[in-house]
């Protein structure tokens, strides 16, 4: 049984589809404006994605440059450590290694300055400032070590190099690593946010495309179907006189089988001028339909639907398991023997009832003076179209947008219920009917 949430959603979708798509969106100027706005929105989305891609490419490049420069500075610190330790190694030229230490220390300071200029957050600046301060202290230790070596005091120089100097170089390397991690986290978060924005733009564009497709394409198809429909008798069945390529015997026979048996007088609404559809009664009917636990209770509900729509009769055509033919399963306003005589209706038949089943779209057949019109709404489910609800309306009700929308709402509500009803046999003998 359909839940209240599903019922409300189905009713809202069908109402929007019929009132907006079937009415407002039929105007060519409105459709053209929507299409132009759609193209403009897609262009804006494409520009936004292009801009984000440029930014992400720049951030990725900056991230790679930062990692490379940090690695170079770390390698320079390692070489600086080895060069200073060579001061006190036996057989080494102190002058040669002192020049190497001076050059290496300058390379580290330059790298720190460059990294600080490209830093993104305060944590990175702090770590790099500490690294620069450590390198200044290292310069003083290195100067004192050279002075000890100049007066032939290698033990004092070794103590400075392997104690204070080594500790300072390790501290400088640690500060560089902290700066690298902080900067990398910032750039990674920025790239993630940009990817999220890009995904949001693409999803928005996809959603907009789906909405515009629903607004434009179905509207065009329904307009074309409505334009092709001509005034017919009975349940919207075309005849050869109204459309030259229709099978004359089939169309006329189906019309005659219903039009020859007038609806029961106690099952129809009162004729007269239309005053619109009672929305409260529609809501109550939808609620009661949602509470039906057994499909056999459906015929009694069709009488209320007929009065609501000012319909002289309603027939639910259910597809056979193969989906090739439609069988009259549940009806209101017609004697059971009249419905039984209808038999099968092939899905490829050239009439509005079969067209509604094939296309899954509401079909409207106009009326002539003294005759009824018809609204045929598909019964759509998750597996496709399960059948149609054919409503024979009086007083030109087929031209009333409210009646058409209400028919679609009721069809959406009934679809979940008729799917549980057993399919009619190949030659149905007793279709379910209601007297009101």
N, C-alpha and C positions, 0 to 999 in steps of 0.2 A: 504493500500500500504506500502510496506517495506520502512523504512527510510534509509538514506545513512549510518547511523551508523550500523544498523542491517545488511545491505548489505555487508559492509566492514567486519564485524565480521564473517558473514557466509562464505564469500569468503576466509578469512584468515584461518578459522578452517578447511574448506574442503581442502584447498591447503596444509596445514600442514599435515592433515590426509593422503592424498594421496602420497605426496612427501616423507615425513619422515617415517610414519608408514608403508606405502605400500612398500617402497623401502629400506631405511637404516635399519629399524627395523626388516626386514626379516632375517637378518644375525644372525645365532644362537649364534656366539661369542658375538656379540653386545648385544643381548637379555640377555645372561647369565651375561655379565658384568653389565648391567643395574640392573639386579635382585640382584647381589651381592652388588652393591653400595646401592641399596634400603635397603637391610637388614642391611648394615653397618650404614646407616643413621637412620634407626629405632632403632638400638642398641644405637647410640649416643643420640637420643631423649629420649629413656628410661632411660639412665644414667643421662641425664640432669634433667628429672623429678624426679628421685630418689634423686639426690643431693639437688634439691630444696625442696623436702619434708622433708629431714633431717634438712635443714636450717630452714624451717618454723616451724618444731616441736621444735627446739632449741629456736627460737625466741618466740614462744608461751609459752614455759616453763619459759623463762626469764621474759616475761611480767607478768606471773602469780606470779613468785617469787617476782618481784619488787612490785606488788600491795599488796601482802601479807606482805612484810617487811614494806612498808609505812604504812599500816593499823596498824601493831603492834607498830610502833613508835608513831603514832597518839594516840593510846590507852594509851601508856606509858606516854605521855604528860598530858592526862586527869587525870590519876592516880597521877601523880606528882603534879598537881594543887590541887587535893583534899588532898593529904598528907601534903602539905605545909600549907594549910588553917587550918589543924587540930592543928598546933602549938598553935594557940590562942583560940581554942575551950575549953569551960569549961570542966574540969574533964579529959582532955586528957594528956597522957604521952608524953612530948616533946621529950624525948630521943628516944622513940619508933618510932615516926613519922619522926624524923630527919634522922634516919637510913633508913627509907623508901624513903625519898626524895633523899638521897645520892645514894641509889641503883637505883632509878628510873631515876635520871639525868644521871647516868653512862650508863644505858640501852639506853636512847635516843641518847647520843653521839656515842655509838657503832653502833646503827642502822644508824645514819647519815653517819658515816665513811664507813660502808658496802655499803650503797646506792651510795655514791660518787664513790666508786671503780667500781661499775657496771654502772655508768652513761654513756650515749651515746653521748651527745652533751654538748656544753658549757653552754647553758641555764640551764641545770640540775645541772651542777657543781656550777654555780653561786648561784642558789637557795639553794643548800645544804651548801655552804660555809656561806651564810647568816644565815641559821639555826644553824650552829655550833657556829657562833659568838654570836648569841642571847643566846645560852645555856651557853656560858662562862660568859656573863653578868648576867645571872640568878644565876650562882654559886656565884657571888659576892653579889647579893641581898640576897640570902639565907644565906650567911655567916653573913651579917650585921643584918638580922632578928634574927638569933640565938644569936648574941652578945647582942641585946636589951633584949631578953628574959632572958639571963644569968644575967643581972643587974636589972631584974624585971621592964622592961619598955615595957609592952605588947602593949600599944597603938602605939608606934613607930614601933614595929614589925608588927602590923596589917596594918599600913599604907604602909609599904614596900611590904607586902604579897599581899594585895588586890588592890594595885595600880600598882607599878612597876613590881612585880613578875607575877601578872595575865596578864598584858599587854605583857610581854616578852614571856610567854608561848603561848599566842594567836599568837604572831608573828612567833614563831618557828613552830606552827602548820600550819600557812598560807604558810610559805616557803616550808614546806614538801609537801603541796598540790600542790603548783606550780611545784615543782620538779616532782611529780607524773604525773601531766598532760603533762608536756613537754616530759618526758620519754615515756609515753603511746602513745603520738602522733608520736614520732619517730619510735617506734616499730610497730605501726599500719601501718604507711606509708611503712615501710620495708616489712611487710607481704603482703600488697596490691601489691607492686612492684613484689614480688616473685610470687604471684598468677597470675599476668599479664604475667610474663615470662613463667610460666608453661602453661598458656592457649595458648600463642604464640607457644610454642614448640608443644603442642598437635595439634593445628590447622595446623602448618607446616607439622607435620607427616601425618595428614589426607589429606592435599593437595598433598603431595608427593605420598601417596598411590593412590589417584585418578589419578594422572598423570601417574604413573607407570602402573596402571591398563589399562589406555587408550593406553599406548605405547605397552604393552605386549599382553593383552587379545584380543583386536580387531585385532591386527596384525596376531596372530595365527589363528583366525577364518577366516580372509580374505585369508591367505596363503592356508589354507585347502580348501576353496571354489575354489580358483584359480587352485589348483592342481587337483581338481576333475573335473573341466571344460574340455570339449573336443571340438575339431573343429566341429561346427555346421553351418547350413544354416539358413538364415533369422534372426529373432530377438532373437538369443541365445536360441532356443528351441531344447532340446535334443530329439534324436530319439532312437528307440529300438536297432538299429544296433550299436549305440554308447554307450548305457548304458542298460544293459539287463533288469533292473527292471523298465523301463519306459513303460507307456502305449503306445503301438505302434500306434494305430489308432489316438489317440489324438495328440501325438507329430508330426506325419507325416502330419496330416491334417492342423495343425496350420502352419507348415513350408510351405506347398504347397500353402496356401492361400496368402502368401506374396511373396514367391519366384517365383510363377507362373506369377505375374504381375510385370514387371520391373519398376523401378522408372522412373519418367518423366525425360527426358534428360535435360530440362531447370531448374531443381530444384537441381541439384547435382553439387559438385565441380569438378574441373578437376583432372583426375587421374594422378598419377605420384609419384615420390619419395617425401617423407615427409620432410619438413624442420622445424618441430616444430610448436607449436601453437603460434599464434599472440596474445601476451598478451595485447597489446593496444586495439585490436579489442575485446578481451574478456572483458576488462574493460568497453569499450563503450557499449557493449551489455548488461552487467550487469546494467549499469546506465540507459539504455533505458527500460530494464525490470522493474527497480524500479519505473519508471515514468508511467507505464501502470496503468490507472485508471479502465479499463474495461477488464475482462479476454477474451472477444471476440477478442481482438487485439493480443492475444497470437500466433495464427497460423502464422501471418506474421513474427514474431520474430524467429520462428523455422527454417525458410529458412536461416537466418543469422547464426544460430547455426550450421546448417548442413554444410554450407560452411566453417565455422570456424573449424569444426571437420573433414572435408572431409568425411562426412557421406552421404550415399545414401538414408537414410530415418530415420525419428524420429517419435516415437509414444509415447504419454503420456497415460499411463494406469491409470485410476482413480478408487479407490475402491468404491463399493456401500455403502450405509449408514450402512449396517450391517457389513461391512468389510470382507465378505466371498468371493466375486468375484471381479475381475478386469475387467473394461470396457474400450475399446479404445475410448478416448474422443477427443483428439486433435492430429493431425498427420501432417507430412510434407513428401513429396516425394512419396506418394502412392495415387492412385485414391480413391475417397470416397467409391466407391462400394467395393473395395478390403478390406478396413478397416471395412466396415459394415459387411462383411462376416465372420470376425473373431469371433464375438459374445463374450460371457463371457469366462473368464479364471479364473478357481477356484484357490483360494490361496494355496491349497494343491497340485496343479499340479506339476509334476516332471519336471520342466524346470527352467532355470535361471531367467526368468522374475518373476515367482511366488516366487522363492527362494529369490530374492532381496526384494520383498514385505514382505515376512515372517520374514526375518532376519533383515531388515533395513540396509543392507550392500551392497556395490557395488559388482556386479558380472561381471566377464569377461569371454567371450566365444571366444576361439581361432578360427582362420580361416585356411582354407586349400587353396592350389593353385587354383586360379580362383573363389574363394568364398569370401564372406564377413565375418568379425567377428562382435562381438557385445559387447557393454558395457551397462549394465543395472544399473542405479543409483536410489536409493529410494528417494521419495519425502517426507521428514520428516517434521513434524510440532509439535506443542506443545502437540497435542493429540495422536501422534504416526505417523505411516507411512500411508500417504494418497494415495499412488500409486507409480508408477515407471516411469522413463523416459528410454525408450529403444532406443538405438542409434545403427544403422547398419553402421559400418565403413568399409572403403576400405583400401587397401595397408597395411594391418596388423596394422592398427592404434590402435587396442586394446592392442598392446604390448608397445605402446608409453606412458610413465608415464605422459607426459604433456597432452596428449589427455584424459587420464583417470582422471587426476586431474581437467582439465577444465570441463569435463562432470559432475564431482561431484559438482563443483562450480555452474554451470548452474542449476543443479538439486536443489541445496540449494536455489538459487534465485527464481526458478520457484515454489517452494513449497508454498511460501506465496501467490502466485497469483492463482494457480490452486485450492487452498482451497476455493476460492470464486466462482469458477465455479460450476454450478449446476451439480449434478451427472447424469450420463447417465441413460436412461430408461432401463427397463429390456430387451428390444429388440431395441437398438439404430438404427435409420434409417438413420440419416444424421450426422455422426461424422464430426467435423470441420477438414478441411484439408487445406493445403497451397500449392500453386504452386511455391513459391519462393519469 
